[in-house]
Amino acid sequence: MSVRRALALAACGLAGGSVLLSAVVVGKQPARGGGDSEPRPGGSAVPSSAPPGLLLLPPTASCPPAAGWIERPAGSGSYWDSNWDRREPLALINLKKKNEETGEEELASRLDHCKAKATRHIFLIRHSQYHLDGRADKDRTLTPLGREQAELTGRRLASLGIKFDQIIHSSMTRATETTEIISKHLPGVKKISTDLLREGAPIEPDPPVSHWKPEAVYYEDGARIEAAFRNFIHRADAKQEEDSYEIFVCHANVIRYIVCRALQFPPEGWLRLSLNNGSITHLVIRPNGRVALRTLGDTGFMPPDKITRT
């Protein structure tokens, strides 16, 4: 073979990360003297029975260990934590109070009483473009383009033909103004303002980014944003009979963190996602606690010249 080629093949276990096989294709190998193995630097040996052109390497190196979040717990059949929102029926009843006479029959009845029946649809809207040069939050109002974006988002939500139950929005100016414009297209839907959804730094991102400089330390913003997740993102209450459709108007960092947490992805990866201004992210939470992501940062309803990500 006139041109030498090299190909490294490694198969690694999911959790252990050990190398099972390494091979390098180096073209035609010169004939070597007899013996069952060929000496290698460091005293290791390679079987001489390798096919022509395939040089087997000893497993002296290993793959990096698998990240802890992808390792399955012992005896577990999946990665999913069914009690992620602490609303799994078994977690809502006191098993020690089981009636001795009725036994399992009463337990089944109590479990059924705690089971969610409805599906929650969560629409996470990122605020529209705003003036970045504002010194204080009250000065960071929407730009003319941002107001157009909010109009487009409002029209899109109205076109879905859904009866929305409420709009919960961040108390920051850009989110409040976005909400006011959107709500004009959804008359009669109540609006609720909350500080929990304000922008912040949810958790130190991985991989780290040198230019990322949060205005507050991670443990301050992170606790608040995690509280927002626990308060707003969960399966329906057992008393809820019909499916609900709720809109949350907030910020890119908050939405990205919520998506990672809801899907049980590593939350440190939130900064790997990107969201356009006025975009729509749709999460679905089933009665059994399963979560699905219908859309992430959708702005397909906007003309290309109206799309920004500031």
Backbone bond lengths (Angstrom), bond angles and torsions (degrees), N, CA, C in turn:
res aa  C-N    CA-C-N  psi(-1)  N-CA   C-N-CA  omega(-1)  CA-C   N-CA-C  phi
1 M - - - 1.469 - - 1.523 107.81 -
2 S 1.349 117.68 120.77 1.465 121.68 -174.41 1.518 112.16 -74.12
3 V 1.326 116.48 -31.97 1.472 120.24 -179.32 1.509 108.48 -108.43
4 R 1.319 117.22 123.30 1.470 120.56 -179.73 1.516 109.92 -78.75
5 R 1.314 116.14 134.42 1.461 121.88 178.13 1.518 108.71 -119.94
6 A 1.322 115.44 145.77 1.470 119.69 177.83 1.518 109.76 -127.07
7 L 1.288 115.47 131.40 1.463 120.69 179.37 1.514 108.29 -139.32
8 A 1.333 116.96 119.66 1.471 120.97 178.78 1.514 108.77 -101.80
9 L 1.322 115.34 126.77 1.463 120.65 179.09 1.519 108.38 -115.53
10 A 1.333 117.01 128.10 1.461 120.18 178.24 1.509 109.67 -136.83
11 A 1.307 116.18 130.53 1.466 120.23 175.13 1.514 107.66 -113.87
12 C 1.304 117.21 123.82 1.458 121.68 -174.40 1.513 110.64 -119.30
13 G 1.311 116.07 142.94 1.460 120.65 174.08 1.512 109.94 -66.33
14 L 1.332 118.24 148.89 1.472 122.22 -178.21 1.511 111.05 -61.55
15 A 1.330 117.40 -47.49 1.456 118.62 -174.59 1.512 111.57 -96.34
16 G 1.361 117.10 -44.16 1.452 119.08 -174.83 1.500 113.57 -74.98
17 G 1.341 117.30 -35.87 1.449 120.92 177.97 1.515 113.44 75.55
18 S 1.359 119.64 16.56 1.455 120.91 -178.29 1.512 110.12 -81.52
19 V 1.316 115.99 149.04 1.465 120.71 179.69 1.512 109.38 -79.78
20 L 1.312 116.72 126.68 1.454 121.16 177.92 1.522 111.34 -94.12
21 L 1.320 116.63 -34.17 1.457 119.40 -177.49 1.506 109.75 -156.11
22 S 1.291 118.21 135.75 1.455 122.31 171.42 1.515 107.57 -130.13
23 A 1.310 116.74 138.48 1.452 120.55 -179.79 1.506 109.61 -144.97
24 V 1.315 117.30 146.97 1.453 122.21 176.97 1.514 108.76 -129.47
25 V 1.329 116.03 124.49 1.455 120.93 175.18 1.517 107.71 -88.47
26 V 1.310 116.79 116.46 1.459 120.25 -174.05 1.509 112.43 -121.10
27 G 1.291 116.55 18.15 1.453 118.82 -178.22 1.518 110.28 84.43
28 K 1.292 117.47 -164.06 1.457 121.61 -176.73 1.504 110.14 -69.87
29 Q 1.327 117.89 127.53 1.450 122.74 -178.96 1.523 109.61 -90.45
30 P 1.304 116.45 138.99 1.472 118.56 176.86 1.515 110.41 -68.23
31 A 1.316 114.84 149.35 1.464 120.16 178.93 1.511 108.80 -66.07
32 R 1.355 116.75 142.05 1.454 122.32 179.11 1.516 108.84 -124.09
33 G 1.305 113.94 163.22 1.457 120.10 -179.41 1.512 111.56 -64.06
34 G 1.361 116.17 170.59 1.449 121.48 -176.51 1.506 113.08 -60.54
35 G 1.312 115.00 -170.27 1.454 121.03 -177.62 1.509 110.76 106.67
36 D 1.334 114.98 160.09 1.453 120.35 -177.15 1.509 113.09 -87.75
37 S 1.310 117.96 -13.13 1.462 118.97 -178.75 1.497 110.38 -149.81
38 E 1.349 115.11 161.86 1.446 122.21 178.69 1.515 108.78 -109.26
39 P 1.310 118.18 131.45 1.471 119.81 179.92 1.516 110.82 -67.94
40 R 1.344 116.07 147.04 1.446 122.84 177.41 1.510 108.73 -131.05
41 P 1.307 117.48 158.13 1.454 119.13 178.50 1.523 110.32 -53.65
42 G 1.334 115.73 138.96 1.454 120.28 179.38 1.514 112.53 90.28
43 G 1.350 116.62 2.35 1.444 119.72 174.84 1.512 115.22 87.83
44 S 1.337 119.71 -2.47 1.462 120.72 179.78 1.513 109.43 -78.95
45 A 1.290 113.84 162.57 1.462 118.04 -177.76 1.508 110.65 -129.49
46 V 1.329 114.98 153.87 1.457 121.67 178.72 1.512 108.03 -122.02
47 P 1.345 117.73 130.71 1.471 119.21 178.82 1.519 110.84 -56.99
48 S 1.336 115.15 139.50 1.473 119.48 -179.70 1.509 111.65 -84.75
49 S 1.339 116.29 0.95 1.456 119.01 -177.52 1.520 113.09 -84.09
50 A 1.326 118.03 7.86 1.468 120.64 -179.75 1.510 110.33 -64.30
51 P 1.334 117.57 145.18 1.473 120.36 178.21 1.521 110.25 -59.70
52 P 1.334 117.45 154.51 1.473 119.96 178.69 1.518 111.07 -54.82
53 G 1.314 115.61 134.81 1.456 119.92 176.87 1.515 113.64 85.72
54 L 1.356 118.91 -4.44 1.465 121.46 -178.61 1.520 108.85 -118.19
55 L 1.301 115.70 114.12 1.457 120.90 -178.99 1.521 108.16 -101.46
56 L 1.332 116.90 113.57 1.451 120.99 179.38 1.515 110.43 -80.72
57 L 1.324 115.58 134.51 1.452 120.68 179.26 1.512 110.12 -107.68
58 P 1.308 118.54 143.80 1.468 120.10 177.74 1.517 109.96 -70.61
59 P 1.319 117.66 149.59 1.470 120.99 -178.69 1.513 112.09 -76.13
60 T 1.346 116.23 65.90 1.468 119.91 -178.94 1.514 110.95 -83.06
61 A 1.351 116.73 -21.92 1.462 119.88 178.84 1.513 108.75 -109.61
62 S 1.278 115.68 164.80 1.463 119.72 177.92 1.506 109.58 -135.17
63 C 1.333 115.32 154.47 1.456 119.72 176.67 1.515 108.97 -68.93
64 P 1.327 118.03 152.32 1.459 119.15 175.74 1.518 109.57 -58.21
65 P 1.340 117.47 142.16 1.457 119.01 179.88 1.516 111.36 -57.75
66 A 1.317 115.61 145.29 1.464 119.72 178.85 1.512 109.83 -63.92
67 A 1.339 115.49 144.81 1.459 119.65 178.23 1.521 109.76 -58.39
68 G 1.341 115.89 143.00 1.452 120.50 -175.44 1.508 113.81 -57.96
69 W 1.348 116.62 -31.57 1.468 118.82 -175.38 1.512 113.17 -72.07
70 I 1.363 118.16 -15.32 1.463 118.23 179.21 1.524 111.80 -99.67
71 E 1.310 118.02 -0.07 1.450 120.31 178.94 1.525 110.07 -82.01
72 R 1.298 116.15 130.90 1.454 119.74 -179.17 1.519 109.77 -78.82
73 P 1.331 117.20 135.80 1.460 119.53 175.39 1.516 110.15 -61.86
74 A 1.325 116.36 152.02 1.457 120.45 -179.30 1.523 110.28 -56.92
75 G 1.321 116.16 130.98 1.447 120.65 178.24 1.513 114.51 78.50
76 S 1.334 117.09 3.99 1.463 119.63 -178.31 1.522 109.90 -93.95
77 G 1.338 115.38 144.08 1.453 119.27 179.57 1.508 112.82 -95.85
78 S 1.319 118.55 -5.80 1.455 120.86 -177.80 1.514 109.36 -157.01
79 Y 1.344 115.11 174.90 1.450 120.30 179.05 1.533 111.64 -89.26
80 W 1.305 118.25 -14.18 1.461 122.07 -168.26 1.528 112.20 -76.06
81 D 1.351 116.43 129.52 1.452 122.41 174.38 1.526 107.45 -92.78
82 S 1.326 117.53 105.48 1.463 120.88 -174.97 1.527 112.68 -68.68
83 N 1.326 116.88 -16.80 1.465 120.11 179.51 1.525 111.02 -107.48
84 W 1.323 116.56 34.87 1.462 121.59 -175.85 1.522 112.70 -61.92
85 D 1.350 117.59 -29.29 1.464 121.33 -178.98 1.531 111.93 -102.49
86 R 1.339 115.76 7.17 1.468 122.52 -179.37 1.526 111.67 59.38
87 R 1.331 116.66 30.90 1.459 121.52 179.21 1.521 112.14 -122.53
88 E 1.299 116.61 15.01 1.456 120.32 172.76 1.533 107.43 -63.36
89 P 1.338 118.94 131.75 1.465 120.80 -174.96 1.525 114.97 -47.72
90 L 1.323 117.65 -42.22 1.458 119.84 -179.61 1.521 112.54 -63.03
91 A 1.337 116.40 -25.49 1.462 120.13 -179.67 1.525 112.10 -83.23
92 L 1.338 116.91 -8.43 1.458 120.80 -175.84 1.525 113.71 -102.14
93 I 1.318 116.67 -1.85 1.464 118.89 -179.81 1.520 110.29 -122.93
94 N 1.311 115.60 155.63 1.467 122.09 178.75 1.519 107.95 -93.97
95 L 1.320 115.98 104.14 1.462 120.24 -176.81 1.518 112.46 -66.60
96 K 1.319 117.73 -20.02 1.467 120.76 -179.01 1.528 111.82 -71.35
97 K 1.338 116.28 -17.07 1.456 119.83 -177.48 1.532 112.53 -96.45
98 K 1.305 117.14 18.92 1.459 120.65 -179.26 1.532 110.15 -63.94
99 N 1.324 115.69 130.31 1.452 120.69 -179.10 1.525 109.71 -66.26
100 E 1.336 117.66 127.97 1.457 121.50 -175.33 1.525 112.03 -68.44
101 E 1.318 117.81 -26.45 1.459 120.14 -176.87 1.527 112.01 -82.21
102 T 1.321 117.25 -47.08 1.467 119.90 -176.99 1.524 112.57 -85.20
103 G 1.320 117.15 -22.98 1.456 121.95 173.51 1.508 114.69 55.61
104 E 1.348 116.30 -127.08 1.453 122.28 -173.70 1.524 112.25 -63.52
105 E 1.307 117.75 -29.55 1.461 120.46 -179.31 1.524 110.62 -62.61
106 E 1.330 116.27 -42.53 1.463 119.72 178.59 1.520 110.40 -69.27
107 L 1.320 116.43 -38.52 1.466 120.15 179.33 1.518 110.46 -60.47
108 A 1.335 116.63 -44.29 1.462 120.13 179.83 1.523 110.74 -62.10
109 S 1.336 116.32 -38.72 1.459 120.17 179.28 1.520 111.45 -66.07
110 R 1.312 116.57 -40.23 1.470 120.81 179.90 1.524 110.81 -68.89
111 L 1.322 115.74 -37.84 1.464 119.29 178.02 1.524 110.30 -64.52
112 D 1.328 116.59 -43.03 1.463 120.90 -179.80 1.527 110.95 -62.68
113 H 1.321 115.81 -34.47 1.466 120.55 179.92 1.529 111.13 -67.01
114 C 1.325 116.78 -25.86 1.476 121.24 -177.46 1.524 113.23 -95.19
115 K 1.324 117.85 -5.70 1.456 120.86 -176.16 1.529 111.54 -77.65
116 A 1.330 115.48 136.77 1.466 120.12 174.49 1.525 109.14 -70.62
117 K 1.320 115.73 148.27 1.465 120.69 -179.04 1.529 112.20 -116.82
118 A 1.321 116.07 -21.34 1.467 120.53 -173.41 1.528 111.36 -109.92
119 T 1.329 114.71 161.24 1.472 122.70 176.52 1.524 109.03 -102.08
120 R 1.302 116.22 139.14 1.461 120.78 176.33 1.527 109.49 -104.47
121 H 1.328 115.74 130.85 1.461 122.13 175.10 1.529 107.21 -108.34
122 I 1.321 115.26 119.48 1.461 121.97 -177.41 1.524 108.89 -109.13
123 F 1.337 117.21 118.24 1.462 122.13 177.14 1.532 108.16 -106.26
124 L 1.318 115.41 110.91 1.466 121.90 -179.14 1.528 109.22 -98.27
125 I 1.320 116.27 115.80 1.463 121.55 -176.56 1.513 109.67 -109.36
126 R 1.324 116.43 125.74 1.462 118.80 172.76 1.531 109.07 -80.97
127 H 1.326 116.83 138.83 1.465 121.31 179.01 1.528 111.07 -56.66
128 S 1.307 116.25 162.53 1.460 121.90 -179.85 1.532 110.90 -81.04
129 Q 1.336 114.74 175.06 1.462 120.44 -179.34 1.530 110.34 -59.56
130 Y 1.334 116.45 140.73 1.457 120.84 -177.60 1.525 110.30 -136.67
131 H 1.323 116.33 169.39 1.462 122.05 179.85 1.528 109.85 -74.42
132 L 1.315 115.72 110.64 1.463 120.43 -177.31 1.521 113.17 -73.22
133 D 1.330 116.75 -19.40 1.462 119.70 -174.21 1.532 113.31 -86.24
134 G 1.317 117.63 3.40 1.456 119.75 179.20 1.517 111.32 -65.23
135 R 1.331 116.72 135.69 1.463 120.60 -177.81 1.532 111.43 -74.53
136 A 1.305 116.45 -38.76 1.458 121.44 179.39 1.513 109.38 -120.89
137 D 1.328 116.29 167.22 1.457 120.05 -177.69 1.525 111.98 -57.35
138 K 1.316 117.56 -39.09 1.470 120.81 -178.02 1.522 112.27 -64.65
139 D 1.355 116.58 -20.28 1.460 120.84 179.93 1.531 112.16 -89.85
140 R 1.321 116.95 -11.47 1.463 121.09 -177.00 1.525 109.42 -91.03
141 T 1.290 114.10 66.96 1.457 121.76 -178.35 1.531 110.80 -86.43
142 L 1.317 116.52 167.82 1.461 120.27 179.20 1.520 111.40 -68.00
143 T 1.319 115.85 143.78 1.452 121.57 173.48 1.528 108.14 -78.52
144 P 1.343 118.21 166.81 1.475 119.63 174.89 1.527 112.05 -54.40
145 L 1.356 116.54 -40.41 1.459 119.62 177.31 1.526 110.12 -66.07
146 G 1.329 116.53 -38.64 1.457 120.15 178.99 1.518 112.03 -60.62
147 R 1.324 116.49 -37.68 1.465 120.07 178.33 1.534 110.54 -67.73
148 E 1.325 116.12 -35.69 1.469 119.56 175.83 1.525 109.90 -64.80
149 Q 1.322 115.63 -42.33 1.464 119.69 179.74 1.528 111.05 -60.44
150 A 1.330 116.68 -43.36 1.467 120.50 179.62 1.533 110.94 -62.72
151 E 1.323 116.03 -37.69 1.465 120.00 177.04 1.527 109.81 -62.15
152 L 1.318 116.82 -44.45 1.458 121.20 -179.53 1.527 111.15 -64.34
153 T 1.326 115.85 -40.57 1.469 119.47 178.86 1.520 110.29 -65.54
154 G 1.338 116.70 -42.41 1.462 120.55 178.16 1.520 111.95 -60.66
155 R 1.329 116.42 -43.17 1.461 120.52 179.12 1.531 111.14 -63.95
156 R 1.322 114.93 -39.68 1.465 119.65 179.67 1.532 110.38 -63.01
157 L 1.315 117.19 -46.45 1.464 120.56 179.93 1.528 110.77 -63.11
158 A 1.324 116.46 -40.61 1.469 120.45 179.68 1.527 110.96 -65.60
159 S 1.342 116.49 -34.59 1.470 120.37 -177.38 1.524 112.74 -69.67
160 L 1.327 117.25 -14.91 1.463 120.36 -178.49 1.527 111.85 -72.77
161 G 1.322 116.51 -16.39 1.455 120.12 178.72 1.515 113.71 69.48
162 I 1.321 115.87 27.47 1.465 121.23 -178.13 1.524 110.01 -99.59
163 K 1.311 116.27 141.45 1.459 120.83 174.02 1.521 107.71 -89.25
164 F 1.328 116.17 97.47 1.458 120.29 -177.98 1.528 110.39 -75.60
165 D 1.332 115.27 143.55 1.461 120.98 -177.17 1.523 112.69 -85.58
166 Q 1.335 116.74 -38.10 1.458 119.72 -178.33 1.519 110.76 -166.62
167 I 1.339 114.44 161.74 1.462 121.41 173.19 1.524 106.84 -120.48
168 I 1.309 116.19 117.88 1.460 121.67 176.15 1.517 107.02 -107.13
169 H 1.321 116.93 126.93 1.462 118.35 -174.70 1.526 112.50 -133.17
170 S 1.313 114.49 155.29 1.456 121.52 174.31 1.523 109.31 -63.00
171 S 1.323 115.53 148.55 1.469 120.04 -179.66 1.525 112.91 -81.23
172 M 1.336 117.76 -0.81 1.457 120.26 178.60 1.528 110.23 -72.28
173 T 1.331 116.18 150.36 1.467 122.14 -171.99 1.519 112.80 -55.41
174 R 1.314 118.32 -48.10 1.461 120.63 -175.84 1.529 112.28 -64.44
175 A 1.332 117.14 -33.52 1.459 120.36 177.67 1.526 110.84 -75.92
176 T 1.327 116.39 -38.12 1.469 120.39 179.01 1.519 110.99 -64.75
177 E 1.345 117.06 -43.49 1.468 119.90 179.00 1.525 111.35 -66.33
178 T 1.311 116.63 -38.86 1.468 120.06 176.69 1.525 110.46 -61.23
179 T 1.323 115.83 -42.44 1.463 120.86 179.33 1.519 111.74 -62.09
180 E 1.315 116.96 -43.04 1.466 120.62 -178.24 1.523 111.41 -61.15
181 I 1.324 116.40 -39.26 1.468 119.73 179.79 1.525 110.78 -71.85
182 I 1.329 116.50 -43.95 1.461 120.28 179.79 1.526 110.69 -61.85
183 S 1.326 116.10 -41.64 1.468 119.98 -174.70 1.525 113.05 -64.66
184 K 1.332 117.01 -21.94 1.463 119.43 176.97 1.527 111.04 -63.13
185 H 1.319 116.85 -26.64 1.457 121.56 179.99 1.530 111.62 -90.18
186 L 1.341 115.93 -5.96 1.460 121.00 -179.59 1.523 108.87 -129.23
187 P 1.315 118.07 65.63 1.466 121.45 -175.78 1.533 111.78 -60.25
188 G 1.322 114.51 140.83 1.457 119.62 176.85 1.508 115.02 88.92
189 V 1.330 118.17 -8.73 1.465 120.30 179.69 1.531 108.27 -84.86
190 K 1.312 116.47 124.20 1.465 120.03 -176.56 1.522 111.38 -69.54
191 K 1.326 115.52 149.18 1.461 122.24 -179.24 1.529 109.08 -116.67
192 I 1.342 115.15 137.41 1.463 121.58 179.34 1.529 108.69 -130.32
193 S 1.319 116.79 128.00 1.466 121.70 178.67 1.527 110.04 -98.43
194 T 1.330 116.58 141.81 1.462 120.46 179.04 1.527 110.90 -145.27
195 D 1.317 115.68 143.76 1.464 121.01 176.29 1.525 111.77 -78.66
196 L 1.313 117.81 -18.28 1.460 120.61 -177.09 1.524 111.97 -61.85
197 L 1.335 116.38 -30.53 1.471 120.84 -175.30 1.524 113.23 -91.29
198 R 1.328 117.94 7.54 1.464 120.19 178.52 1.525 110.68 -63.08
199 E 1.341 115.45 152.64 1.460 120.62 -177.84 1.518 110.92 -64.36
200 G 1.313 116.01 151.95 1.454 121.07 178.82 1.515 110.91 -178.30
201 A 1.324 115.43 -172.78 1.461 122.21 178.95 1.521 108.42 -104.22
202 P 1.333 118.92 102.56 1.464 121.05 -172.33 1.522 115.30 -67.91
203 I 1.320 116.06 -41.28 1.460 120.25 -177.72 1.518 107.37 -164.46
204 E 1.308 116.82 150.34 1.468 119.52 -178.61 1.521 109.49 -60.38
205 P 1.329 117.82 123.52 1.470 120.06 -175.04 1.515 112.76 -72.03
206 D 1.306 115.21 153.16 1.459 122.31 176.42 1.533 107.65 -133.92
207 P 1.337 119.49 121.35 1.461 126.04 2.95 1.516 112.43 -70.38
208 P 1.338 116.41 153.93 1.465 119.55 -179.23 1.520 111.55 -67.32
209 V 1.314 115.60 152.44 1.461 121.63 179.23 1.515 108.21 -121.10
210 S 1.320 116.57 124.59 1.466 120.64 -173.26 1.521 112.83 -65.01
211 H 1.345 117.58 -32.49 1.454 119.14 -175.72 1.526 112.65 -86.70
212 W 1.334 116.45 -5.22 1.467 118.69 -177.86 1.524 109.93 -77.57
213 K 1.324 117.05 112.49 1.457 121.85 -178.97 1.526 109.08 -128.14
214 P 1.334 117.56 93.38 1.463 120.58 -178.16 1.517 111.66 -65.84
215 E 1.321 115.75 150.97 1.449 120.49 179.14 1.527 111.62 -75.01
216 A 1.282 117.72 -22.88 1.460 121.40 176.98 1.521 108.25 -131.49
217 V 1.290 116.39 156.75 1.465 119.48 -179.22 1.517 109.60 -65.67
218 Y 1.323 115.16 152.99 1.457 120.20 -174.84 1.520 113.02 -59.27
219 Y 1.318 116.84 -37.29 1.462 117.13 -175.41 1.516 112.24 -70.93
220 E 1.324 117.93 -20.45 1.471 119.58 176.72 1.524 110.56 -79.15
221 D 1.334 116.11 -56.27 1.464 120.06 -179.85 1.524 111.25 -66.83
222 G 1.336 114.84 -38.43 1.461 119.33 -176.62 1.515 113.20 -59.65
223 A 1.330 116.85 -41.61 1.469 120.17 -179.81 1.524 110.64 -63.92
224 R 1.334 116.34 -39.78 1.465 120.24 -179.51 1.523 111.35 -68.64
225 I 1.327 116.78 -44.88 1.466 119.80 -177.99 1.528 110.71 -68.85
226 E 1.322 116.75 -35.66 1.465 119.62 174.41 1.528 110.17 -64.41
227 A 1.338 116.41 -37.79 1.469 120.12 176.65 1.528 110.43 -63.05
228 A 1.338 116.92 -38.03 1.469 120.55 176.83 1.519 110.18 -62.11
229 F 1.321 116.42 -43.19 1.461 120.28 178.74 1.527 110.91 -60.38
230 R 1.323 116.90 -47.45 1.464 120.38 -177.07 1.523 112.41 -68.07
231 N 1.319 116.66 -32.39 1.461 120.76 -179.69 1.522 112.97 -74.70
232 F 1.335 116.83 -39.49 1.459 120.75 -169.91 1.521 115.29 -106.70
233 I 1.329 117.95 -24.43 1.466 120.35 -173.82 1.522 109.50 -109.77
234 H 1.313 116.12 102.22 1.461 122.77 -179.02 1.517 108.27 -166.88
235 R 1.313 116.81 168.65 1.468 119.71 178.02 1.528 109.44 -70.32
236 A 1.316 116.46 164.02 1.461 121.44 -176.73 1.518 111.89 -64.47
237 D 1.326 115.22 152.10 1.449 120.40 174.79 1.525 109.22 -65.48
238 A 1.318 116.67 148.85 1.461 120.74 -177.93 1.529 112.07 -60.67
239 K 1.333 117.52 -24.39 1.461 121.29 -179.52 1.528 112.79 -81.05
240 Q 1.332 117.02 -13.06 1.462 120.20 -178.94 1.520 109.86 -75.84
241 E 1.319 116.72 121.78 1.463 121.44 -175.01 1.525 113.07 -92.75
242 E 1.339 117.41 -33.54 1.464 120.86 -175.57 1.526 111.02 -114.39
243 D 1.326 114.84 156.18 1.464 120.05 177.71 1.532 109.52 -62.03
244 S 1.319 115.51 146.96 1.468 120.34 -178.88 1.520 110.54 -118.63
245 Y 1.343 114.68 153.90 1.462 122.11 -179.40 1.527 107.43 -132.88
246 E 1.325 115.64 111.52 1.456 120.39 -174.44 1.524 110.85 -123.58
247 I 1.320 115.83 143.57 1.456 122.26 179.17 1.524 108.95 -110.37
248 F 1.326 115.84 133.72 1.458 121.67 175.45 1.525 107.89 -121.74
249 V 1.313 117.32 115.82 1.466 121.52 178.75 1.515 107.67 -101.50
250 C 1.315 116.32 114.41 1.463 118.85 -177.25 1.529 110.83 -150.75
251 H 1.323 117.85 -131.94 1.460 121.40 -166.29 1.527 112.13 -131.37
252 A 1.320 115.25 161.53 1.466 120.82 -174.40 1.523 112.59 -59.76
253 N 1.334 117.57 -47.24 1.467 119.71 -178.06 1.521 111.21 -62.71
254 V 1.315 115.92 -42.80 1.462 120.88 -179.20 1.530 110.47 -63.73
255 I 1.325 116.84 -45.99 1.461 120.88 -178.79 1.526 110.94 -64.36
256 R 1.315 116.67 -44.39 1.462 119.67 -178.26 1.527 111.32 -63.24
257 Y 1.314 115.83 -40.54 1.467 119.84 178.11 1.527 110.59 -65.46
258 I 1.328 117.14 -44.33 1.462 121.37 179.68 1.527 111.00 -60.19
259 V 1.327 117.24 -42.76 1.460 120.80 179.53 1.530 110.62 -61.58
260 C 1.321 116.90 -46.52 1.476 120.27 179.30 1.520 110.92 -60.88
261 R 1.319 117.00 -44.99 1.471 120.76 -178.75 1.523 111.31 -66.40
262 A 1.325 117.06 -43.16 1.455 120.39 -177.05 1.525 111.88 -65.29
263 L 1.333 116.90 -36.44 1.461 121.24 -179.63 1.520 112.47 -88.14
264 Q 1.331 115.96 0.66 1.464 122.81 -178.50 1.531 111.97 59.79
265 F 1.338 115.25 35.73 1.449 121.71 169.19 1.529 107.47 -87.58
266 P 1.332 118.23 159.44 1.472 118.47 178.72 1.523 110.48 -59.76
267 P 1.324 119.17 119.66 1.464 120.94 -176.22 1.517 113.47 -62.77
268 E 1.334 117.28 -22.19 1.463 120.01 178.16 1.525 112.54 -64.27
269 G 1.323 117.12 -12.87 1.463 121.29 -179.10 1.514 114.12 -88.76
270 W 1.333 117.87 8.68 1.476 120.27 -174.44 1.510 113.26 -58.21
271 L 1.341 117.75 -33.03 1.462 120.58 -175.62 1.527 111.90 -76.97
272 R 1.316 117.73 -6.74 1.462 120.62 177.14 1.531 111.51 -79.44
273 L 1.323 116.20 -14.50 1.462 120.86 178.29 1.520 109.91 -92.01
274 S 1.314 116.27 157.57 1.465 121.11 -179.28 1.517 109.17 -137.17
275 L 1.350 116.37 137.47 1.458 121.45 -177.14 1.521 111.09 -129.95
276 N 1.306 116.79 134.64 1.464 121.36 175.84 1.522 110.79 -79.51
277 N 1.313 115.69 159.32 1.462 120.72 175.36 1.517 109.88 -64.47
278 G 1.329 117.03 137.52 1.453 121.27 179.16 1.509 114.66 72.73
279 S 1.336 117.61 11.22 1.464 120.77 -176.45 1.528 111.63 -75.91
280 I 1.331 114.64 158.80 1.464 122.09 -178.84 1.526 109.52 -115.78
281 T 1.321 115.92 124.72 1.463 122.68 174.28 1.527 107.35 -116.50
282 H 1.324 116.61 128.91 1.468 121.07 -173.09 1.527 110.54 -118.57
283 L 1.326 116.40 113.42 1.462 123.00 175.46 1.522 109.26 -105.66
284 V 1.324 116.65 143.74 1.462 122.35 176.75 1.519 108.59 -122.15
285 I 1.334 116.31 127.66 1.465 121.21 178.88 1.524 108.04 -116.18
286 R 1.325 116.87 112.49 1.452 123.05 -176.99 1.535 111.23 -79.01
287 P 1.331 117.63 162.79 1.462 120.41 179.33 1.526 113.97 -57.74
288 N 1.342 116.85 -29.46 1.461 119.44 179.68 1.529 112.83 -84.47
289 G 1.329 116.92 4.52 1.459 120.39 177.86 1.511 114.71 92.12
290 R 1.328 117.57 -5.74 1.470 119.49 178.05 1.529 109.43 -69.03
291 V 1.320 115.59 142.65 1.466 121.36 -177.71 1.520 109.54 -120.97
292 A 1.332 115.95 137.30 1.464 121.33 177.29 1.519 109.32 -130.16
293 L 1.315 115.53 144.37 1.461 122.00 177.09 1.520 108.16 -101.69
294 R 1.331 116.90 108.86 1.469 120.72 -179.26 1.526 111.50 -78.04
295 T 1.338 116.29 -47.34 1.464 120.41 177.48 1.521 108.99 -142.23
296 L 1.313 115.95 149.65 1.459 122.11 177.04 1.521 109.12 -126.14
297 G 1.326 116.92 113.74 1.463 121.33 175.73 1.519 114.35 59.30
298 D 1.312 117.36 42.65 1.470 120.69 -177.91 1.534 111.27 -71.93
299 T 1.336 116.05 124.38 1.468 122.07 170.97 1.523 110.05 -132.67
300 G 1.326 116.53 24.70 1.459 120.71 -179.94 1.518 113.33 -64.35
301 F 1.317 116.76 -14.94 1.465 121.38 179.07 1.522 111.96 -84.84
302 M 1.337 117.79 -4.22 1.467 121.79 -179.73 1.527 110.65 -100.64
303 P 1.336 117.90 143.00 1.463 119.73 171.60 1.528 109.47 -61.59
304 P 1.310 118.46 147.29 1.467 121.11 -178.04 1.526 114.18 -53.00
305 D 1.329 117.85 -35.36 1.446 119.45 -177.07 1.540 113.17 -78.13
306 K 1.338 116.48 -1.42 1.475 120.31 177.92 1.528 111.81 -103.62
307 I 1.319 116.74 -2.63 1.470 120.35 -174.35 1.540 110.06 -89.89
308 T 1.336 114.89 127.91 1.477 121.85 175.93 1.514 108.83 -137.05
309 R 1.334 114.76 168.24 1.459 119.84 -179.64 1.533 109.21 -142.92
310 T 1.330 116.21 51.00 1.470 119.82 -177.74 1.508 110.49 -109.41
